[in-house]
Amino acid sequence: MDDMNEEPQTTASPPRDARPETAANNAAQSTEQGTARPTGQPAEDGAAPSAGQPAEDLRVEGLKVTRGGRAVLHGVDLAVPRGKVTALLGANGAGKSSLVLTVAGLLRPTAGTVVAGGDDLTGLRPERVRAAGVAAVPEGHRVLADLSVADNLRVAGAGLPKREVPAAVAAAVEVFPELHDLTDRPAGTLSGGQQQMLALAQALVARPRYLLVDELSLGLAPVVVARLVPVLADLAARGIGVLLIEQFMGVALKLAERVYVLDRGRITYEGTSQQLRDSPDLLHTAYLGAASNSNA
Ligand SMILES: Nc1ncnc2c1ncn2[C@@H]1O[C@H](COP(=O)(O)OP(=O)(O)OP(=O)(O)O)[C@@H](O)[C@H]1O
């Protein structure tokens, strides 16, 4: 991916200084329903999902990313606890995919850290990130179109000991039995929903502790999304920390316990889904003009 070339080619961890740049950013507004907060500030509501067990979180702290010479993430803090679905919402261009690509090792941050279960993954290459238990399903389910479904799944097991791959593939297909009869088909001939299932299954082959799903519902029929929602809930119930990235809030509020809103590279809201369901107007502040795009 040519994005790697946009970043410095060092593998050293970037500086950890990721405080907000302006005094205006310090004007955090805590509300009873959730916390509107400035970039780089830790949550102030005392209900951080990792409270008491930080080693079980995937933690992004003070993450800054530049693409094409322009800053697109300005010091993002976010936590994904194991066993739960966490949602990251934001309008087009907010920086959601950039965050996923950076956590997955496909983009290098200029500042900040990515730590999973206590392991510092900042700046590691994608295969090392995967080996550390973090799997990403990129936007637009990028399966290998010319390879069969079976080969796509086998390739996804490249980081595992060879003898463990068949069992890992079988376990992933068990999650999506729809794939069972499609194993010989070239992945490019699958429907959008089937490709999304294959992309999710590929991520599962690596036996992740954390799963980042970028735009689960993009371009999919509601009936397909309805099929995928309980699967993600079930994966979380099995102990995986799921980060669900969505432009629209309907699916996210159904699944996620905790929600972050990203606006132009900054986290502008952090709170529980319940708080947002009770007070949907909270999103207007966080989303600025983007709330009118929501189909929730
Ligand atoms: N390859 C690239 N080179 C340079 N800038 C990019 C590149 N990809 C994205 N950007 C810019 O980075 C910013 C964040 O984009 P990103 O794709 O992360 O947002 P997003 O929230 O995922 O949006 P969407 O929901 O539309 O996918 C945008 O300003 C975008 O124009």
The ligand as a Tripos MOL2 file, in Angstrom:
@<TRIPOS>MOLECULE
LIG
   31    33     1     0     0
SMALL
NO_CHARGES

@<TRIPOS>ATOM
      1 N1         -4.2330    7.9370    0.4340 N.pl3     1 LIG1
      2 C1         -4.4420    9.1360    0.9400 C.ar      1 LIG1
      3 N2         -3.5550   10.1430    0.7380 N.ar      1 LIG1
      4 C2         -3.7380   11.3580    1.2790 C.ar      1 LIG1
      5 N3         -4.8040   11.6930    2.0450 N.ar      1 LIG1
      6 C3         -5.7260   10.7440    2.2670 C.ar      1 LIG1
      7 C4         -5.5960    9.4250    1.7380 C.ar      1 LIG1
      8 N4         -6.6680    8.7010    2.1410 N.ar      1 LIG1
      9 C5         -7.4180    9.5250    2.8770 C.ar      1 LIG1
     10 N5         -6.8740   10.7490    2.9630 N.ar      1 LIG1
     11 C6         -7.3960   11.9100    3.6910 C.3       1 LIG1
     12 O1         -7.3580   11.6140    5.0640 O.3       1 LIG1
     13 C7         -8.4810   12.1840    5.7130 C.3       1 LIG1
     14 C8         -9.1780   11.0970    6.5060 C.3       1 LIG1
     15 O2         -9.6590   10.1170    5.5960 O.3       1 LIG1
     16 P1        -10.1980    8.7090    6.0810 P.3       1 LIG1
     17 O3        -10.3810    7.8570    4.8670 O.co2     1 LIG1
     18 O4         -9.3510    8.2160    7.1660 O.co2     1 LIG1
     19 O5        -11.6050    9.1340    6.6860 O.3       1 LIG1
     20 P2        -12.8960    8.2410    6.9840 P.3       1 LIG1
     21 O6        -13.4800    8.7920    8.2220 O.co2     1 LIG1
     22 O7        -12.5350    6.8100    6.9710 O.co2     1 LIG1
     23 O8        -13.8140    8.5840    5.7530 O.3       1 LIG1
     24 P3        -14.8410    7.6140    4.9480 P.3       1 LIG1
     25 O9        -15.9740    7.3310    5.8670 O.co2     1 LIG1
     26 O10       -15.2250    8.4650    3.7790 O.co2     1 LIG1
     27 O11       -14.0560    6.3950    4.5460 O.co2     1 LIG1
     28 C9         -9.3610   12.7980    4.6320 C.3       1 LIG1
     29 O12        -9.1260   14.1770    4.6120 O.3       1 LIG1
     30 C10        -8.8530   12.1520    3.3710 C.3       1 LIG1
     31 O13        -8.9930   13.0380    2.2760 O.3       1 LIG1
@<TRIPOS>BOND
     1     1     2 1
     2     2     3 ar
     3     2     7 ar
     4     3     4 ar
     5     4     5 ar
     6     5     6 ar
     7     6     7 ar
     8     6    10 ar
     9     7     8 ar
    10     8     9 ar
    11     9    10 ar
    12    10    11 1
    13    11    12 1
    14    11    30 1
    15    12    13 1
    16    13    14 1
    17    13    28 1
    18    14    15 1
    19    15    16 1
    20    16    17 2
    21    16    18 1
    22    16    19 1
    23    19    20 1
    24    20    21 2
    25    20    22 1
    26    20    23 1
    27    23    24 1
    28    24    25 2
    29    24    26 1
    30    24    27 1
    31    28    29 1
    32    28    30 1
    33    30    31 1
@<TRIPOS>SUBSTRUCTURE
     1 LIG1         1 GROUP 0 **** ****
